[in-house]
Amino acid sequence: MFFKQLPTKESSLSYFFGCAGHAIAAAVDVVAGDEDWFIEQAALANVRIAYVIDTHVHADHFSGGRELAKRVGAPYCLHESARSFVKFDYEPLADGQLLDLGNVKIKVLHTPGHTLDSMCLLVSDARRGPEPWFVITGDTLFVGATGRPDLAGREQEMAGMLFDSLGSKLLNLPAELEIFPGHQAGSACGVGLSGKPSSTIGFEKRWNPLLTMNREAFVRELTANIPARPANMDQIVATNIAA
């Protein structure tokens, strides 16, 4: 497997990884303006970008996913629940679905809470063994924090949904499993994010304060500390869902 993390605008983190032996790759959470970087990296690795994936419809930055997918001839992917509000065709992904990148496999985990369409990507490499190696957590779980719950306008409900998603989909994964989030410190998508761009499930379960709380306390804490929305959020969302 090859793996690259790209720090980009708005404290966002994008990902490019795949199987060199089978010359196939995926690009995740591409930020507008970074499309050339992914094309250049694919050329350097001599691989084909087979999937371009956004872990959710972003509200803090313009997505470059559709543009990259168009340029490389790959499907642009979102969770299937986004079909209720996006205004274009895309490749829908379902909870539990497996994507094949040669020796590398991606399992889709639907984790609503930050947004209704949020998902995480559980990645394994058959050359290392059958167990998952890492999980890309999007805006569901950050290092030291979790995603904000208010973007759908139902923060109490969404915070509870996020607690349930964390408990059922992420926190039961192996403690040593690496996590790679969608943002680091400086992002408006959560409160208390670390500047460290990766962690493990076990470390977060021990030291992430939100993950030590019961459901009631989690919802109370998360909804009491919501950062200001990005000034141009409505424009960003409208662009990211536009036909």
C-alpha positions in Angstrom: 0.0 0.0 0.0 1.0 3.6 -0.6 -0.6 6.4 1.5 -0.3 10.2 1.5 -2.0 12.7 3.7 -2.4 16.3 2.3 -2.8 19.2 4.7 -4.8 21.8 2.8 -7.1 24.8 3.2 -9.4 25.4 6.2 -7.2 23.0 8.3 -8.5 20.2 6.1 -6.8 16.9 5.6 -7.1 15.0 2.3 -6.0 11.5 1.4 -4.5 9.6 -1.5 -3.8 5.8 -1.1 -4.1 2.5 -2.9 -2.4 -0.6 -4.2 0.8 0.0 -6.2 0.9 -3.7 -7.3 -2.5 -3.4 -9.0 -1.9 0.3 -10.0 -5.2 1.5 -8.5 -6.0 4.3 -6.0 -8.6 6.4 -4.2 -8.7 10.1 -3.5 -10.7 11.2 -0.4 -12.0 14.6 0.7 -10.3 16.5 -2.2 -10.4 20.3 -1.7 -11.0 22.6 -4.7 -7.7 23.7 -6.1 -5.8 20.6 -5.2 -6.9 18.5 -8.1 -3.6 18.8 -9.9 -1.8 17.5 -6.8 -3.8 14.2 -7.0 -3.2 13.9 -10.7 0.5 14.4 -10.3 0.7 11.9 -7.4 -1.1 9.3 -9.5 1.3 9.9 -12.3 4.3 9.6 -10.0 3.0 6.3 -8.5 1.9 5.1 -12.0 -1.6 4.3 -10.7 -5.2 4.9 -11.8 -7.6 6.8 -9.6 -10.6 4.5 -9.4 -12.6 6.3 -6.8 -13.0 9.9 -5.7 -14.8 10.0 -2.3 -16.1 12.7 -0.1 -16.8 11.5 3.4 -19.8 13.9 3.4 -21.0 17.1 1.7 -18.7 19.7 3.1 -19.8 23.0 4.6 -16.4 24.6 5.4 -14.7 24.3 2.0 -15.4 23.9 -1.7 -15.0 20.3 -2.7 -12.7 19.4 -5.6 -14.0 15.9 -5.7 -16.4 16.2 -8.7 -13.8 18.1 -10.7 -11.1 15.5 -10.0 -13.4 12.6 -10.8 -14.3 14.3 -14.1 -10.7 14.9 -15.1 -9.5 11.3 -14.3 -12.7 9.5 -15.5 -13.5 8.0 -12.1 -16.8 7.9 -10.2 -17.5 10.6 -7.6 -18.8 8.9 -4.5 -20.9 10.1 -1.5 -23.1 8.1 0.9 -26.4 7.1 -0.6 -28.3 9.3 1.8 -27.0 12.4 0.1 -29.3 11.6 -2.8 -32.1 13.4 -0.9 -30.5 16.8 -1.2 -27.7 16.9 -3.8 -28.7 17.9 -7.3 -26.4 15.8 -9.5 -25.8 12.1 -10.1 -23.0 10.4 -8.2 -21.9 6.9 -7.2 -23.8 6.1 -4.0 -22.1 4.1 -1.3 -23.9 2.0 1.3 -23.1 1.1 4.9 -21.0 -2.1 4.8 -20.1 -1.8 1.1 -16.6 -2.9 0.1 -14.5 -1.1 -2.5 -11.8 -3.0 -4.2 -8.4 -1.4 -4.7 -6.4 -4.6 -5.5 -4.8 -5.7 -2.2 -6.4 -2.7 -0.5 -10.0 -2.8 0.5 -12.2 0.0 1.8 -15.3 -0.8 4.0 -17.9 2.0 4.1 -19.2 2.9 7.6 -22.2 5.2 7.7 -21.7 7.4 10.7 -24.4 10.1 10.8 -24.2 12.9 13.4 -22.0 15.6 12.0 -24.2 15.4 8.9 -26.8 12.8 7.9 -24.6 11.6 5.1 -21.3 11.3 7.0 -19.3 8.2 6.6 -15.9 6.7 7.6 -13.7 4.5 5.5 -12.2 1.4 7.1 -9.1 0.4 5.2 -7.2 -2.9 5.1 -4.2 -4.2 3.2 -4.3 -8.0 2.3 -0.5 -8.0 2.1 -0.3 -7.1 5.8 -3.2 -9.3 7.0 -6.9 -9.5 7.1 -7.4 -7.0 9.9 -8.1 -3.3 9.1 -5.1 -1.0 9.2 -6.6 2.4 9.6 -9.9 4.3 9.4 -10.4 7.7 7.7 -12.9 9.3 10.0 -13.9 12.4 8.1 -15.7 14.9 10.4 -17.1 12.2 12.7 -14.0 11.7 14.9 -11.1 14.1 15.2 -7.9 13.9 17.3 -9.1 15.2 20.7 -12.6 16.1 19.5 -15.7 15.1 17.4 -17.6 16.8 14.6 -20.0 19.6 15.4 -23.7 18.5 15.4 -25.5 21.7 14.3 -25.2 21.9 10.5 -28.5 20.2 9.9 -30.2 22.6 12.4 -31.2 19.8 14.8 -28.2 19.8 17.1 -29.7 17.8 20.0 -30.9 15.1 17.7 -27.7 15.1 15.7 -25.5 15.0 18.7 -27.3 11.9 19.9 -26.9 10.4 16.5 -23.2 11.1 16.6 -22.8 9.5 20.0 -24.6 6.4 18.6 -22.4 6.3 15.5 -19.2 6.6 17.4 -20.3 3.8 19.8 -21.6 1.4 17.2 -19.1 2.0 14.3 -15.8 3.3 15.6 -15.2 2.7 19.3 -15.5 -1.1 19.0 -12.7 -1.2 16.5 -9.3 -2.5 17.7 -7.5 -0.1 20.1 -4.3 -0.1 17.9 -6.2 1.0 14.8 -5.0 4.3 13.4 -7.4 7.1 12.7 -6.9 9.8 10.1 -9.5 12.6 10.4 -10.8 15.2 8.0 -9.4 18.2 9.9 -6.8 19.3 12.4 -6.5 22.3 14.8 -7.9 25.5 13.3 -11.0 24.0 11.7 -14.5 25.3 12.4 -15.9 21.8 12.2 -15.3 21.0 15.8 -14.0 22.3 19.2 -10.7 21.4 20.7 -9.1 19.6 17.7 -5.5 18.7 18.1 -2.8 19.8 15.7 -1.6 16.2 15.5 -3.0 14.8 12.2 -3.5 11.2 13.4 -4.1 9.1 16.4 -5.4 5.6 17.4 -8.8 4.4 18.6 -7.3 3.4 21.9 -5.6 6.7 22.5 -8.8 8.6 21.7 -10.9 6.4 24.0 -8.6 7.2 26.8 -7.8 10.8 26.3 -10.5 12.4 24.1 -12.8 13.9 26.8 -16.0 13.5 24.7 -15.4 9.8 24.4 -15.4 9.2 28.2 -18.9 10.6 28.6 -22.3 8.9 28.7 -24.9 9.8 26.0 -26.6 12.5 28.1 -23.3 14.3 29.0 -22.0 13.9 25.5 -25.1 15.6 24.0 -25.0 18.4 26.6 -21.3 19.1 26.2 -21.3 19.0 22.4 -24.3 21.3 22.0 -23.1 23.8 24.6 -19.8 24.4 22.7 -20.6 25.0 19.1 -18.2 27.2 17.1 -19.4 30.0 14.9 -20.4 28.9 11.5 -18.1 29.8 8.5 -19.3 33.2 7.1 -19.8 31.7 3.6 -21.1 28.3 4.7 -24.4 28.7 2.8 -22.6 29.5 -0.4 -20.2 26.6 0.1 -22.9 24.1 0.7 -25.0 25.4 -2.3 -22.0 25.0 -4.6 -21.1 21.5 -3.3 -24.6 20.2 -3.9 -25.4 22.2 -7.1 -26.0 20.4 -10.4 
